[in-house]
Every structure is written in C-alpha cells, then in structure tokens.
Amino acid sequence: MSSHQTKERLSAITSHLEDPAPPPAQNLRNIKPPTPSPASKFTMAQEKPPITCHVLDTTTGLPATGVPCTLTVHISPVASGTSYTAVTNEDGRVAGWTSASSSSSSPSPSVNEVFKHTVEGGKQTWSIKFEMEEYYKRKGVECFFPEAELRFVTRGSDGKGHYHVPLLVGPFGYTTYRGS
C-alpha cells in the first residue's frame, strides 16, 4: 500500500470519527416534538388505570408486544377473585383492563372502582399473569417460563394512587420492581 493510499484511508476514518456540525439555528424552528402514541393518551372519559404494567424483552432490549396479561384481585372487600385482561401494545404496555367476566346480568366493577376501596383504607392483594410462551414461540424460541405471575399488595395508607408493575423478561428468567 502506498503512502498516498494510507493517507486517504486515514482521512476517511478520521472524518467518520469527527462530530458532525450542529444544525443551523433556523432549522431548529422546523423540528416538531414527538407525538405521544395513542396508548399513552388518556381522556377524561378513559382515565389511566391505577395499576399499569409493561413488558421488556431483555434479549432484544425492545418492548414485548402482543403478550396476554391477566390482572386478578385476590383479597379485596368488594371483588375478590375478579379478573381483568389485556394485551401489551406496540410499546409493550397495557393501556387499559377489560373485565374477564362475561356475565351481563351482574357486570364486574372496573379496576378503578375496585381500587378505590384500597384508597378508602385497606390493602388489597393483586396479581398480574404474563403469558410468555406464545410470545417466544412467535420468535422461534422455547422458553423455560411459559408465564410469569407477580403478586403484590396495594395499600390505601401509602398515599400512592398508582402502581406500575414492569416485567423484564427473557426466555430463561425474569425480574420486576415497583415502577412509577
């Protein structure tokens, strides 16, 4: 390799490593803020549920979309054993819960109605079951945990009106924490 070729290659590599010039100030006026996804918008008629969750696939670092989730209240003064279902959206989040009861003669109370009894003084035990097996089958992966079920307690005395339960999941393990 000639000295001239070496200099050309070094010049090309150096140009890739340098910071690009910042955009001119007049172009910044044309930049629009990102529009929130429809799943993250809540209207007055559709208030944000008091219990939310999201699923992150740690093997890809991306949201896990299309994961069926079941929220169940186990110990409650008004609705023990009542379940609600949802499927994670493109952000891996559950934006709202639908009653799993199909009885029209005595419809189940909404998650918000059940949760209000927590705030009025008492605790309730809940669980969220994330059905992961089909999600990983779509990716061609056999998982060890076909589902992850997380139990947690809400307390009216803690002053927090919202509980967020994230799930970080891979085909061979999962972890969680109390989100915000």
N, C-alpha and C positions, 0 to 999 in steps of 0.2 A: 504494500500500500504506500502510495506516495505521500509526501508531506502535505501536498495540496488537498488530497482526499481526506487525510486525517483532520486537517483544519476545518474542512466542510462538515464532517461528521460531528466534530466538537461544537461547531457553531449551531448545528441543527439541534443537538441535545441541549445545549445551553438555552436556546430560545424556548424550548418546551418547559424548562425549569423556572424561567422567569415569571413573575406575577404579571398577569395581563393588566393593561391600563384600565383604570376605573372608567365607567361610562360617563359621558359628558353630563353635566348637571341638568341640561334641558331635557335629556331623555328620561330622567327620573320622574318627571311630571306625568309621563305616559304609563307608568307602572301602576297596575291596579292591585289592591290587596286580594289575597286568595278568598274565594267564596267558600263558606263552610259547606260541608256535604249535607244533603237533606237529612241524613241520620242524626246529625248533631244539632239540628234545629228543633226547638220545641215551641209550640204556640201556646197561647193561654188555654185553649181547649185541650191540648195534649201536653200536660206538664211532664217534666222529667221524672221518671220513676225514682223512688227513694233508694232502690237497690239496682245498681248497674254493674256490668262486667264487660270485660273484653279478653280476647284470647290472642296471644302472640306465639307464633311457631318459632322456637329458638333455633331450629335447624336452618331456617332461611332468614330469620330476623324480620319476617313480614307478618301482617295480621292473618289469622286463620279464618277464612271466610266459609260460610255455609255450615257452621258447627251447630247442631241442635243442642239447646240448653233447656233445662227444666229447673225452675225455681220452686221450692216447696217450703211452706211454713210448717214446722213440726210442733212447736209449742207456742200457742197464741190464745188469748182469751176469746177470740172471735172466729178463728178459721183454721184450727189445727188440721193438718192433712191436706190443705188446699194447695194445688199446684198450678203453675203458670208456665207457658212455653214460649220460646223464641228461637230464632236462628241468627247467628252472627252475620253482620253485613260486610260490605267490602272493606271496612276499617277494622273488622274483627270484633265489633261491638254489638251489644244488644241495646237497641234504642227503645224498646218497649216490650211489655209482657202481655200475653193473651191467656185468659183463663183456660185451663185444660179441661174444665167441666163443660159437658155439652148439654146439660140439663137446662132447658129454657124456663121450666116451672119455678126453679129456685136458683137463679144465677149466682155464681160465686162473687164475693166482693172483690174489687180491684186490689192490686198490690198497694196502691196508695191508701185505700180505705183500711186495709189490714194493718199497714204500717202506722197509721195514725194512733192506733192503740198502744204502740210502743212509746210514742211521744207522750201519751197521756199517763205514763208511769208504769213501767213494767218492762220485762225483757221478753224477747221472742227468739226462738231458735229457728234458723232457716238453713237451707242447703241449696247449692246450685250443682246440678249434674251436667257435665260437659261430655257429650258423646263423641269421642275422638276417633273411633275405629273407622267409620266411613270416610272421614276427612283424610286419614292416612292411606286408606285403600285407593282413593282417587289419585294420590301421589305415588302409588305403587310401592308403598312401604307397609310392612307388617309391624304393628305396634305391640308393645308389651302391655300397656294400659289401655283397654278399649274405652274406658271412661275415667273421668276424674270427678269425684264428688267432694265438694268442700262444704263443711258445716261451720256456721258462725252464729254469733249472738248479737242482736241489736238491743240497745238499752235506751230507754227514754231519758234516763238521767245523765247521759253523756253529752247532751246538748248538740249532738251532730245529727242533722236531719237527712244525711245522705251516706250511703255505704257503697263503696266501689270495690269490686272483687275481681282483680286481674288474675289471669291464669297464664303462666309462662310454661309452654309445653313442648316436649319433644316426644318421639316415639317410645322412648325408654325411661322417661321421667317427667316430673312436673313440679312446679313450685308456685306459691302465691304469696300475697301480702295484702294488708289493708291499704287500698288506694285512696285517692282523694278526689 
